[in-house]
Amino acid sequence: MKKDSKTTQILGFIILLILFSLPFVAKPYTINLLTEMIIFSLYAVSYNLLLGFGGLLSFGHGMFLGLGAFTAGAMLQRIPGLPFFGAVLLGTLTATVIGLGVGCLLLRHKGSYYALLTLAFNALFHALAIKWHGVTGGDDGLPVKRPNINLGFVELPMFDVTVFYYVTLVVIGCAVLFCWYFTKTAMGKTVLLVRENEERMQFIGYNPAVSRMILFTLTAFFAGLAGSFYALFFKFVGVDAISIDMTTTALLMTFIGGTKSFFGPVLGAGFYIYFQNFLSNLTDRWPLFMGILFVIMVLFAPQGLSGLIRSLVELFGRLGNGKTFRKEKNVSGK
């Protein structure tokens, strides 16, 4: 276990080093693509906390990303001089508060009733985004101006692709690491155990409803944070940001990456964004190919890319051990 943990830490350090070094060699288009991957990584991780760790299938997670995006964009339009992180904070808090309120209503139900209610609430907020033209821009969408970050001693120009990439990497990276830390805490373990055996947890004195409420609100918080950066990244928010399709995107990223691994959705988000951009340059029917890919993953690699990579590593490990064993046997036989 210690060896595996040390290997994971070394691998994580190498990945961070690569991410911090890439802007020195990559083109602006590549940096933009990486920034989009990082934002959606947090969104996918927040969804996996709900589905993979909490066992709560949601068809309405997109409403929290959309709420964060629309709030950040609308506040930047209506509050002159609102700082960058002020808009991010307002967008994140709005999604969190709505998540708390919606969770109080949704989590009284379980199974298919809960899943269908999440779909209904997402449809409700999507309709509000279309009809509330004065705030959201309706079908026309909402243009977003990205303000600079004033640190007192220096002002960071957020129109610069590389600067925005580094800010996104630091903030979203810290959020993803916090999500990982949450899964290692007593609260995170409680959520996992409630998913496995709710009756036993009730018997020993835990309240599953409270655990689920905390988890639901936490995932709304991180989805709202991702939504705030989504608005600032694209500098535009359309009703697609709060549509059912946005929840489907989270579902695809999570399943492609693998729900059994914490960092699986990060891998899935990166793969999805890259594959989407690649296919959209070739054909307008790219959603069809994404759907086919999803079906193939469910049928032949149900544990996602992370499970596939783990299986290949174990296979090569067994082959390596087998070769070592045969070599030692041949030497001892001589």
C-alpha positions in Angstrom: 0.0 0.0 0.0 2.8 2.4 0.9 4.6 1.6 -2.4 1.4 2.3 -4.3 0.8 5.6 -2.5 4.4 6.7 -3.2 4.0 5.8 -6.8 0.8 7.8 -7.1 2.4 10.8 -5.5 5.4 10.7 -7.8 3.1 10.3 -10.8 1.0 13.2 -9.6 4.0 15.4 -9.2 5.2 14.5 -12.7 1.8 15.4 -14.2 1.7 18.7 -12.4 5.2 19.5 -13.6 4.1 18.8 -17.2 1.0 20.9 -16.8 3.0 23.9 -15.5 5.6 23.5 -18.2 3.3 23.0 -21.3 2.6 26.7 -21.9 6.3 27.2 -22.7 6.1 24.9 -25.6 2.5 24.6 -26.6 0.5 26.8 -29.0 -2.4 29.0 -27.9 -4.9 26.6 -29.3 -3.5 23.7 -27.3 -3.4 25.9 -24.1 -7.1 26.8 -24.7 -7.9 23.1 -25.1 -6.1 22.2 -21.9 -7.9 25.0 -20.0 -11.3 23.6 -21.2 -10.2 20.1 -20.1 -9.2 21.3 -16.6 -12.6 23.1 -16.1 -14.6 20.1 -17.2 -12.4 17.8 -15.1 -13.7 19.4 -11.9 -17.3 19.2 -13.3 -16.8 15.5 -14.0 -15.2 14.9 -10.6 -18.1 16.6 -8.8 -20.6 14.4 -10.7 -18.6 11.2 -9.9 -18.7 12.1 -6.2 -22.5 12.0 -6.5 -22.7 8.9 -8.7 -19.6 6.8 -8.1 -19.2 7.5 -4.3 -22.7 8.4 -3.3 -24.6 6.1 -5.6 -26.9 8.9 -6.6 -27.7 8.9 -10.3 -28.6 12.5 -11.3 -30.0 13.8 -14.5 -29.8 17.4 -13.3 -26.2 18.1 -12.4 -26.0 20.5 -15.4 -28.2 23.0 -13.6 -25.5 23.7 -11.0 -22.9 24.4 -13.7 -25.4 26.6 -15.5 -26.3 28.5 -12.4 -22.7 29.2 -11.6 -22.1 30.3 -15.2 -25.1 32.6 -15.5 -24.7 34.1 -12.1 -21.0 34.9 -12.8 -21.8 36.4 -16.2 -24.9 38.4 -15.0 -23.0 39.8 -12.0 -20.1 41.0 -14.2 -22.6 42.8 -16.4 -24.5 44.5 -13.6 -21.9 45.2 -11.0 -19.3 47.7 -12.4 -15.8 46.9 -11.2 -16.6 43.4 -9.9 -13.3 41.6 -9.5 -12.6 38.2 -11.2 -12.8 36.2 -8.0 -15.8 38.1 -6.9 -17.7 36.8 -9.9 -16.4 33.3 -9.3 -17.5 33.5 -5.6 -21.0 34.7 -6.4 -21.5 32.1 -9.1 -20.3 29.3 -6.8 -22.3 30.4 -3.8 -25.5 30.7 -5.9 -25.1 27.1 -7.1 -24.4 26.0 -3.5 -27.5 27.7 -2.0 -29.7 26.4 -4.8 -28.1 22.9 -4.4 -28.9 23.0 -0.7 -32.6 24.0 -1.3 -33.1 21.5 -4.1 -31.4 18.8 -2.2 -33.8 19.2 0.7 -36.6 18.4 -1.7 -34.9 15.8 -3.8 -33.2 13.6 -1.2 -36.5 12.7 0.5 -36.9 10.3 -2.5 -34.8 7.4 -3.7 -34.1 5.5 -6.9 -36.0 6.3 -10.0 -38.1 8.9 -8.2 -35.0 10.9 -7.2 -33.5 10.6 -10.7 -36.6 11.8 -12.4 -37.0 14.7 -10.0 -33.4 15.8 -10.8 -34.4 15.8 -14.5 -37.5 17.8 -13.7 -35.6 20.5 -11.8 -33.0 20.8 -14.5 -35.8 21.3 -17.1 -37.3 23.9 -14.8 -34.1 25.9 -14.5 -33.5 25.5 -18.3 -36.9 27.0 -18.9 -36.2 29.9 -16.5 -32.9 30.6 -18.4 -34.9 30.8 -21.7 -37.7 33.0 -20.4 -35.8 35.3 -18.0 -34.4 37.2 -21.0 -33.5 40.3 -19.0 -31.0 38.4 -16.8 -29.8 35.5 -18.9 -30.3 36.9 -22.4 -32.7 34.0 -23.3 -31.9 32.2 -26.5 -29.4 35.0 -27.4 -27.2 34.1 -24.5 -25.1 36.3 -22.2 -21.8 37.9 -23.3 -19.2 37.8 -20.4 -16.4 40.3 -20.0 -13.3 38.7 -18.3 -11.8 41.2 -15.8 -8.2 41.3 -14.9 -7.0 40.2 -11.5 -5.5 42.9 -9.3 -3.1 41.5 -6.7 -2.1 44.9 -5.4 1.6 44.7 -6.5 0.7 43.3 -10.0 -2.3 43.1 -12.3 -2.8 39.8 -14.2 -4.1 40.3 -17.7 -6.8 37.7 -18.0 -7.2 38.2 -21.7 -3.9 36.4 -22.0 -4.5 32.8 -22.8 -1.5 31.6 -20.7 -2.3 33.7 -17.7 -5.9 32.4 -17.6 -4.6 28.9 -18.0 -2.4 29.2 -14.9 -5.1 30.8 -12.8 -7.5 28.0 -13.9 -4.9 25.3 -13.2 -4.2 26.5 -9.7 -7.8 27.2 -8.6 -9.4 24.1 -10.3 -6.4 21.9 -9.4 -6.8 22.8 -5.7 -10.6 22.1 -5.9 -10.0 18.7 -7.4 -7.4 17.9 -4.7 -9.9 18.9 -2.1 -12.5 16.6 -3.6 -9.8 13.8 -3.4 -9.1 14.7 0.2 -12.8 14.6 1.0 -13.0 11.0 -0.1 -10.3 10.1 2.4 -12.0 11.9 5.4 -14.4 10.3 7.8 -17.3 12.0 6.1 -16.2 10.7 2.7 -15.9 7.2 4.1 -19.4 7.5 5.6 -20.9 8.5 2.2 -19.3 5.4 0.7 -20.5 3.1 3.4 -24.0 4.5 3.2 -24.0 3.6 -0.5 -22.9 0.1 0.3 -25.2 -0.7 3.2 -27.6 2.1 4.3 -29.5 -0.1 6.8 -26.4 -1.1 8.7 -25.2 2.5 8.9 -28.6 3.5 10.3 -28.3 0.7 12.8 -25.0 1.9 14.2 -26.3 5.5 14.6 -25.5 7.3 11.3 -28.1 9.4 9.5 -27.8 8.6 5.7 -30.0 11.6 4.8 -27.6 14.1 6.4 -24.6 12.4 4.7 -26.3 12.6 1.3 -27.3 16.2 1.9 -23.7 17.2 2.6 -22.5 15.3 -0.4 -25.2 16.8 -2.7 -24.5 20.4 -1.5 -20.7 19.8 -1.9 -21.1 18.6 -5.5 -23.3 21.6 -6.3 -20.5 23.9 -4.9 -17.8 22.4 -7.2 -20.1 22.2 -10.2 -20.9 25.9 -9.6 -17.2 26.7 -9.4 -16.6 24.9 -12.7 -19.6 26.8 -14.2 -18.1 30.2 -13.1 -14.8 29.4 -14.9 -16.8 28.0 -17.8 -18.4 31.5 -18.3 -15.1 33.3 -17.9 -13.3 30.9 -20.3 -15.8 31.0 -23.2 -16.7 34.7 -22.4 -20.3 33.7 -23.2 -23.0 31.7 -21.6 -25.9 30.2 -23.6 -28.8 28.1 -22.5 -26.9 25.0 -23.4 -24.9 25.5 -20.2 -27.9 24.6 -18.1 -29.5 22.1 -20.5 -30.0 18.4 -20.1 -27.2 17.9 -22.6 -24.7 19.4 -20.1 -25.7 16.7 -17.6 -25.3 14.1 -20.3 -21.8 15.5 -20.9 -20.9 14.9 -17.2 -22.4 11.4 -17.4 -20.3 10.6 -20.6 -17.1 11.9 -19.1 -17.6 10.0 -15.9 -18.4 6.7 -17.5 -15.7 7.0 -20.2 -13.1 7.7 -17.5 -14.5 5.2 -14.9 -16.7 5.7 -11.9 -14.6 3.3 -9.7 -11.6 5.5 -9.7 -11.4 9.1 -8.3 -9.2 10.4 -11.1 -11.1 8.4 -13.8 -13.4 11.3 -14.6 -10.4 13.6 -15.0 -9.1 11.2 -17.7 -12.6 10.9 -19.1 -13.0 14.7 -19.3 -9.7 15.1 -21.1 -10.5 12.3 -23.6 -14.0 13.7 -24.2 -12.9 17.3 -24.9 -10.1 16.2 -27.2 -12.2 13.6 -29.0 -15.1 16.2 -29.4 -12.8 18.8 -30.8 -11.2 16.3 -33.2 -14.5 15.0 -34.4 -16.2 18.4 -34.7 -13.4 19.4 -37.1 -14.3 16.5 -39.3 -18.1 16.3 -39.2 -21.2 18.0 -37.8 -22.5 14.6 -36.7 -19.9 14.2 -33.9 -22.5 13.5 -31.2 -23.4 10.3 -33.1 -19.8 9.1 -32.8 -19.7 10.1 -29.1 -22.8 8.0 -28.6 -21.3 5.0 -30.3 -18.1 5.4 -28.2 -20.2 5.5 -25.1 -22.0 2.3 -26.0 -18.7 0.5 -26.8 -17.3 1.6 -23.4 -20.3 0.3 -21.5 -20.3 -3.0 -23.4 -16.6 -3.8 -23.5 -15.0 -1.6 -20.9 -17.6 -1.0 -18.1 -14.9 0.3 -15.7 -13.9 3.0 -18.2 -10.4 4.0 -19.4 -9.0 4.0 -15.8 -10.1 0.4 -15.4 -8.7 -0.5 -18.8 -5.4 1.0 -17.9 -5.3 -0.7 -14.5 -6.1 -4.1 -16.2 -3.2 -3.6 -18.7 -0.8 -2.6 -16.0 -1.8 -5.7 -14.0 -1.4 -7.9 -17.1 2.1 -6.6 -17.9 2.9 -7.0 -14.2 1.9 -10.6 -14.2 3.8 -11.2 -17.5 6.9 -9.6 -16.0 6.6 -11.7 -12.8 6.2 -14.8 -14.9 9.3 -14.1 -16.9 11.3 -13.4 -13.7 10.0 -16.6 -12.2 11.0 -18.7 -15.2 14.4 -17.0 -15.3 15.0 -17.8 -11.6 13.8 -21.4 -12.2 16.2 -21.9 -15.1 19.1 -20.5 -13.1 18.3 -22.7 -10.1 17.9 -25.7 -12.4 21.4 -25.1 -13.7 
